[in-house]
């Protein structure tokens, strides 16, 4: 079982969501050093005290996976090969069968055979930005609540994945800079491991999300894609050649802090006129408040609650001119962001997600409209910005939480998580 936490950028305060899920590795094909398929993973054996896999029991021969012989092999000898789509051992089948058999050790047991990518529990709670001291306590509480709902304990957990909106050192689990949360040099991974007693992997939330979308093939067999998340903040995650691209300093895809209006509003990063200040959920709500304060005629005035990004999109869909002008401007700038991602990374698809994307077609249409205008004006744009270049995240995809499942699974050596690698390296700074 894998437990994950992700902070979802949906409102100004944000939320913490915990999803308890499982990820299948049993049944995966096994190949020898020559690339010959020799069997499959029948089951896993774990050291319950350490929460780690120690042996995989391989199945050889038989008919359609029934019968045959079984042989245990140390887990570190198996390496996932993406080209083969299975595990590889660097010895031949005959050498493997002649090796001495493993002796059982007290405290080892068969891993949970019910690792089938089912959601066992989900918990969502609001969290306030700025309180770095209480961050790990708050997250650990949400994880424990989810485990309780699932009828499980931390002893049932192989690993914990955490997605954070900011710069993260995935090796140390340190959040080096999270502008919208007000966190800096927070040792989140180690603090959570101390509180929960299980391995914890920390990654940027959008980068974890795009890796999860790729590994789980949510949008098909695409090896070069970007995930553009528009919520409290704006960020993109990029997979190139089937691998997560972090960049030399772990900031690849931070498109929300590209300056598009030097005379614009002050951004939390310290610059003025960043894309995030114009198209994020909080920016859309701010523009609606400013329109109301300026005395402009809009149906948004009638609501007893302050306008939100979603309410602005709903008003625009209902014919409100003020709301319509806001969402048209947002769509135009997000189309520019899509264009920038496509030109910079030459991706095959840009997936749109985040809290603001929950407005659905009202969110996508202005973006598509601007992309259409760009194609009409430029042969290069027609070639690069194909009609299918953008896709709205499928309903219920829960990209952030499942991305955290994938990175946790990778750390624990399970299933779809294999291949959690980056193009380039995160350098010391």
CORNOR-V336844 format. One record per residue. N is the residue number from 0. RES is the residue in one letter. OMEGA is omega in whole degrees, -180 to 180 (999 if undefined). Layout:
N;RES;OMEGA / N;RES;OMEGA
This chain:
0;X;179 / 1;X;176 / 2;X;-177 / 3;X;172 / 4;X;175 / 5;X;171 / 6;X;-177 / 7;X;179 / 8;X;-178 / 9;X;178 / 10;X;-178 / 11;X;177 / 12;X;178 / 13;X;178 / 14;X;169 / 15;X;178 / 16;X;177 / 17;X;-179 / 18;X;177 / 19;X;-175 / 20;X;179 / 21;X;-171 / 22;X;-170 / 23;X;170 / 24;X;177 / 25;X;-179 / 26;X;-180 / 27;X;-178 / 28;X;178 / 29;X;-179 / 30;X;178 / 31;X;-174 / 32;X;179 / 33;X;-180 / 34;X;178 / 35;X;178 / 36;X;-175 / 37;X;180 / 38;X;-180 / 39;X;175 / 40;X;-179 / 41;X;179 / 42;X;180 / 43;X;176 / 44;X;-177 / 45;X;169 / 46;X;-172 / 47;X;-178 / 48;X;-177 / 49;X;180 / 50;X;-177 / 51;X;177 / 52;X;179 / 53;X;-179 / 54;X;169 / 55;X;177 / 56;X;-178 / 57;X;178 / 58;X;179 / 59;X;174 / 60;X;-178 / 61;X;-179 / 62;X;-178 / 63;X;177 / 64;X;-179 / 65;X;-180 / 66;X;-178 / 67;X;180 / 68;X;-178 / 69;X;-178 / 70;X;179 / 71;X;179 / 72;X;178 / 73;X;-177 / 74;X;-179 / 75;X;179 / 76;X;-179 / 77;X;177 / 78;X;-178 / 79;X;180 / 80;X;-176 / 81;X;-180 / 82;X;180 / 83;X;-177 / 84;X;179 / 85;X;-178 / 86;X;-178 / 87;X;173 / 88;X;-174 / 89;X;172 / 90;X;-179 / 91;X;179 / 92;X;-178 / 93;X;178 / 94;X;-179 / 95;X;-177 / 96;X;-180 / 97;X;-178 / 98;X;179 / 99;X;-178 / 100;X;-179 / 101;X;175 / 102;X;179 / 103;X;-180 / 104;X;178 / 105;X;-180 / 106;X;176 / 107;X;179 / 108;X;177 / 109;X;178 / 110;X;-180 / 111;X;-179 / 112;X;-176 / 113;X;-179 / 114;X;-168 / 115;X;178 / 116;X;174 / 117;X;173 / 118;X;-179 / 119;X;179 / 120;X;179 / 121;X;177 / 122;X;178 / 123;X;179 / 124;X;179 / 125;X;177 / 126;X;178 / 127;X;178 / 128;X;172 / 129;X;-176 / 130;X;-178 / 131;X;-177 / 132;X;-176 / 133;X;-173 / 134;X;-176 / 135;X;178 / 136;X;-179 / 137;X;-180 / 138;X;-180 / 139;X;179 / 140;X;179 / 141;X;178 / 142;X;180 / 143;X;178 / 144;X;179 / 145;X;178 / 146;X;178 / 147;X;178 / 148;X;-179 / 149;X;-177 / 150;X;-177 / 151;X;176 / 152;X;179 / 153;X;178 / 154;X;178 / 155;X;-173 / 156;X;176 / 157;X;-177 / 158;X;179 / 159;X;177 / 160;X;-178 / 161;X;175 / 162;X;-177 / 163;X;179 / 164;X;-180 / 165;X;179 / 166;X;-175 / 167;X;169 / 168;X;-174 / 169;X;180 / 170;X;-178 / 171;X;-177 / 172;X;-179 / 173;X;172 / 174;X;-175 / 175;X;179 / 176;X;175 / 177;X;-171 / 178;X;-175 / 179;X;178 / 180;X;-177 / 181;X;179 / 182;X;176 / 183;X;179 / 184;X;179 / 185;X;-179 / 186;X;-172 / 187;X;-178 / 188;X;-178 / 189;X;179 / 190;X;178 / 191;X;177 / 192;X;178 / 193;X;-177 / 194;X;-172 / 195;X;176 / 196;X;180 / 197;X;178 / 198;X;-177 / 199;X;179 / 200;X;-178 / 201;X;179 / 202;X;171 / 203;X;-172 / 204;X;-178 / 205;X;177 / 206;X;174 / 207;X;-178 / 208;X;-178 / 209;X;177 / 210;X;177 / 211;X;178 / 212;X;-180 / 213;X;-175 / 214;X;-178 / 215;X;176 / 216;X;-179 / 217;X;-179 / 218;X;176 / 219;X;-175 / 220;X;-180 / 221;X;-176 / 222;X;179 / 223;X;-178 / 224;X;175 / 225;X;175 / 226;X;-178 / 227;X;-177 / 228;X;-180 / 229;X;180 / 230;X;173 / 231;X;174 / 232;X;178 / 233;X;-180 / 234;X;178 / 235;X;171 / 236;X;-173 / 237;X;171 / 238;X;180 / 239;X;-179 / 240;X;179 / 241;X;-179 / 242;X;178 / 243;X;179 / 244;X;179 / 245;X;-176 / 246;X;-173 / 247;X;180 / 248;X;178 / 249;X;-176 / 250;X;179 / 251;X;178 / 252;X;180 / 253;X;-174 / 254;X;179 / 255;X;-179 / 256;X;168 / 257;X;-177 / 258;X;179 / 259;X;179 / 260;X;-176 / 261;X;179 / 262;X;-175 / 263;X;-176 / 264;X;178 / 265;X;179 / 266;X;178 / 267;X;180 / 268;X;-180 / 269;X;177 / 270;X;177 / 271;X;175 / 272;X;176 / 273;X;178 / 274;X;-179 / 275;X;-178 / 276;X;-176 / 277;X;-172 / 278;X;-179 / 279;X;179 / 280;X;180 / 281;X;179 / 282;X;178 / 283;X;178 / 284;X;179 / 285;X;180 / 286;X;177 / 287;X;178 / 288;X;180 / 289;X;179 / 290;X;178 / 291;X;-179 / 292;X;179 / 293;X;177 / 294;X;-180 / 295;X;-178 / 296;X;-178 / 297;X;178 / 298;X;180 / 299;X;179 / 300;X;-172 / 301;X;-178 / 302;X;177 / 303;X;-179 / 304;X;176 / 305;X;-178 / 306;X;174 / 307;X;179 / 308;X;-178 / 309;X;179 / 310;X;176 / 311;X;178 / 312;X;178 / 313;X;179 / 314;X;179 / 315;X;179 / 316;X;179 / 317;X;176 / 318;X;179 / 319;X;-175 / 320;X;180 / 321;X;178 / 322;X;179 / 323;X;180 / 324;X;179 / 325;X;-176 / 326;X;176 / 327;X;179 / 328;X;178 / 329;X;179 / 330;X;180 / 331;X;-179 / 332;X;177 / 333;X;174 / 334;X;176 / 335;X;179 / 336;X;176 / 337;X;179 / 338;X;-180 / 339;X;180 / 340;X;-179 / 341;X;-179 / 342;X;-178 / 343;X;-173 / 344;X;-180 / 345;X;-179 / 346;X;-180 / 347;X;-177 / 348;X;172 / 349;X;-180 / 350;X;-180 / 351;X;179 / 352;X;-176 / 353;X;-174 / 354;X;-178 / 355;X;-179 / 356;X;178 / 357;X;174 / 358;X;173 / 359;X;-176 / 360;X;178 / 361;X;177 / 362;X;-173 / 363;X;-172 / 364;X;179 / 365;X;177 / 366;X;179 / 367;X;179 / 368;X;179 / 369;X;178 / 370;X;177 / 371;X;179 / 372;X;179 / 373;X;178 / 374;X;-179 / 375;X;-175 / 376;X;-170 / 377;X;176 / 378;X;179 / 379;X;178 / 380;X;179 / 381;X;-180 / 382;X;-174 / 383;X;-175 / 384;X;-180 / 385;X;-179 / 386;X;-180 / 387;X;-175 / 388;X;178 / 389;X;180 / 390;X;177 / 391;X;180 / 392;X;-179 / 393;X;179 / 394;X;177 / 395;X;-178 / 396;X;177 / 397;X;-170 / 398;X;-177 / 399;X;-178 / 400;X;179 / 401;X;174 / 402;X;177 / 403;X;175 / 404;X;-178 / 405;X;-179 / 406;X;175 / 407;X;178 / 408;X;178 / 409;X;-179 / 410;X;-180 / 411;X;-179 / 412;X;-176 / 413;X;164 / 414;X;-169 / 415;X;-178 / 416;X;-177 / 417;X;-178 / 418;X;177 / 419;X;-176 / 420;X;179 / 421;X;170 / 422;X;-174 / 423;X;-174 / 424;X;172 / 425;X;-176 / 426;X;173 / 427;X;179 / 428;X;999
